[in-house]
C-alpha cells in the first residue's frame, strides 16, 4: 500500500486516468480496426450458415460480423489498458492522498517541483 509523502497518510487512492482513457480509445480503435475481422467473420459465418439454407446464411453472416467486431474491440481495449497503465505508473502522478489532496507517483515518491529561473 502506498503512503502519502507529504502527510504520511495511508488513505491513498489511484486515479488511473490514462488506463481509463486508453481502454476507451482502444475499444473505439479496435472496433474500427476490426472492420477486416467483421468482413472475415461475416464471410466465415455465412459459409457455415449456408448449410442451413438462406436463413442460415443471413444469421451466420450477422453472427460472424458481430463476433469479429467484438474480438477487435476486446483486443483494442486490452492494448489500450496496458498502455494506459504504463503511462499511469511511469509518467503521471497516479496516486492521490484522500487526506490532504497531494498527488504523487509511486516511482518518484513525490511530485517533482520545478525551479523557476
C-alpha positions in Angstrom: 0.0 0.0 0.0 1.2 3.5 -0.8 1.8 6.2 1.7 1.5 9.9 1.1 5.0 11.5 1.1 3.5 14.8 2.2 1.3 13.9 5.3 2.3 10.2 5.6 -1.4 9.1 5.5 -2.2 5.7 4.2 -5.6 6.9 2.9 -4.4 6.9 -0.7 -6.2 6.0 -3.9 -5.2 5.7 -7.6 -6.6 7.9 -10.3 -5.9 5.7 -13.3 -6.8 8.4 -15.9 -4.6 7.1 -18.6 -5.8 3.5 -18.1 -9.4 4.5 -18.4 -8.7 6.7 -21.4 -6.6 4.1 -23.0 -9.3 1.5 -22.6 -11.9 3.7 -24.1 -9.7 4.7 -27.1 -8.7 1.1 -27.5 -12.3 -0.1 -27.8 -13.1 2.5 -30.4 -9.8 1.9 -32.4 -10.2 -1.9 -32.0 -13.8 -1.8 -33.2 -12.9 0.4 -36.2 -9.8 -1.6 -36.9 -11.9 -4.8 -36.6 -13.6 -4.0 -39.9 -11.5 -6.6 -41.6 -12.3 -9.0 -38.9 -16.0 -8.1 -39.3 -15.9 -8.9 -43.0 -13.9 -12.1 -42.5 -16.3 -13.1 -39.7 -19.3 -12.4 -41.8 -17.9 -14.5 -44.7 -17.0 -17.4 -42.4 -20.4 -17.2 -40.6 -22.2 -17.1 -43.9 -20.2 -20.1 -45.2 -21.0 -22.1 -42.1 -24.6 -21.0 -42.1 -25.1 -21.8 -45.8 -25.6 -25.4 -44.9 -28.9 -24.3 -43.2 -30.2 -22.5 -46.3 -30.8 -18.8 -46.9 -31.9 -18.1 -43.3 -28.7 -19.8 -42.0 -26.6 -17.7 -44.5 -28.1 -14.5 -43.1 -27.9 -15.5 -39.4 -24.4 -16.9 -39.8 -23.2 -13.8 -41.6 -24.6 -11.4 -38.9 -23.3 -13.6 -36.1 -19.8 -13.8 -37.7 -19.7 -10.0 -38.1 -20.7 -9.4 -34.5 -18.1 -11.8 -33.2 -15.4 -10.2 -35.4 -16.3 -6.7 -34.1 -16.3 -7.9 -30.5 -12.9 -9.5 -30.9 -11.5 -6.4 -32.4 -12.9 -4.2 -29.7 -11.7 -6.5 -26.9 -8.2 -6.6 -28.4 -8.1 -2.9 -28.7 -9.3 -2.4 -25.2 -6.7 -4.8 -23.7 -4.0 -3.0 -25.6 -5.2 0.5 -24.6 -5.5 -0.5 -20.9 -1.9 -1.9 -20.9 -0.5 1.3 -22.5 -2.6 3.4 -20.2 -1.4 1.5 -17.1 2.2 2.0 -18.1 1.6 5.8 -18.6 -0.1 6.0 -15.2 2.8 4.2 -13.4 5.7 5.9 -15.2 4.6 9.3 -16.4 1.6 10.6 -14.4 1.2 11.3 -10.7 -1.3 8.4 -10.4 -1.8 8.4 -6.7 -3.9 10.9 -4.7 -3.9 11.3 -0.9 -7.5 11.4 0.2 -6.5 13.2 3.4 -4.6 16.2 2.1 -5.2 16.0 -1.7 -1.5 15.7 -2.6 -0.8 13.8 -5.9 2.3 11.8 -6.4 3.9 8.9 -8.2 5.0 5.7 -6.5 8.2 5.7 -8.6 9.2 9.2 -7.7 7.7 9.3 -4.2 6.6 12.9 -4.6 5.6 15.4 -7.2 8.5 16.9 -9.0 8.9 20.6 -8.2 10.2 22.8 -11.0 12.5 25.6 -10.2 11.8 28.9 -11.9 14.8 30.8 -13.4 
